[in-house]
Amino acid sequence: MRINGVQPSKIVNLYNGNKKAIENSSSKSSKDSIEISSLGKSLSSISTEDSFGNSNEKIERIKKEISQGTYKADSKLTASKMIDIMKKRGI
């Protein structure tokens, strides 16, 4: 029985052929993309300042009340907002 060995040059050629095939397939892969819906676009156009009602006049009025010691915080509203935030965070 005669067994012929494999020539090293054939192994190198096979390796190089596979390497080129892998490089070609990886360069053809698609890239990630993102698309913003029309609702998202319309929401982004809304100013956060307007949506939360944080006008400069209101902020200045609250600052003045705090400095004078006449500001009264609504404890029920504060507690409600804290609970909402904790629910969103899963606390």
N, C-alpha and C positions, 0 to 999 in steps of 0.2 A: 504494500500500500504506500502510495506516494502522497505526501502532504506538501503543498506549495505554500510558502509564506506570503503574507501581504506586503506589498512594497510600500514603504513610508510615503513615497510621493503620491500614491493613490489616496492615502488617508488625508494628506494635506489638501489635495484637490477637492475631495468630498467636503472637508471642513470649510474650505473657502467658498464652495458653491452654496452650502447651507447658510453660511454667514451672510452672503449677498442676498439670499432669499429672505432672510429674517430682516435685514436692513430695509429692503424694498417694502415688505409688508408693514413695518413699523412707520415708515414715512407716509403711507397711505391712510393711516388711522385718522379718523375725524376729530376735530377739536370741539371742546365744549362750547355751548352757546347759551345765551339767556335772552329772553324776550319779556318785556314788561307789558302787562295787559293794559287795555284802555282804562280800566278802573284804577289800576295802580298809577297810571300817568295822571289821571284826574285827581287822585288823592295827594300826589306829590305836589300838585300845583296849589293846594290849599295851604295857606300859611299856618304854621303851628301857633303863632301868636294869636291869630284870629280865632282859631278853633278852641283854644283854651280860655279866651277872653282876658288875656293878660295885657291890658292896655297900660301905657305909661302912666296915665292919670290914676288908674286903680292902684298901681304899685306905689306911686308917690303918696297916695292917700293912706295906704296901709303902713308905709314907713313912718309917716307923720303920726298916725295913731299909736304905733309901737313906741316911738320916742316920747310921746306925751303920756303914755301909760293908759290910754283909753281903748286900746284894741281888745276886742272880745272875740276869741276864736270859738267857732261852733264845734263843740266837743263831739256831737253826734256825727257831723259831717267828717271830722278828722278820723274818728274811729271807723266809720264806714269805708273811707278811702284806704286806711291801713289794712282792713280786712280784705278789700279787693286786691290790693297789691300782694298780700300774703297768699291769697288763693291762686293768683297768676304764677307765683314762684313755687307753689306747691309746698308751702311751709305749714 
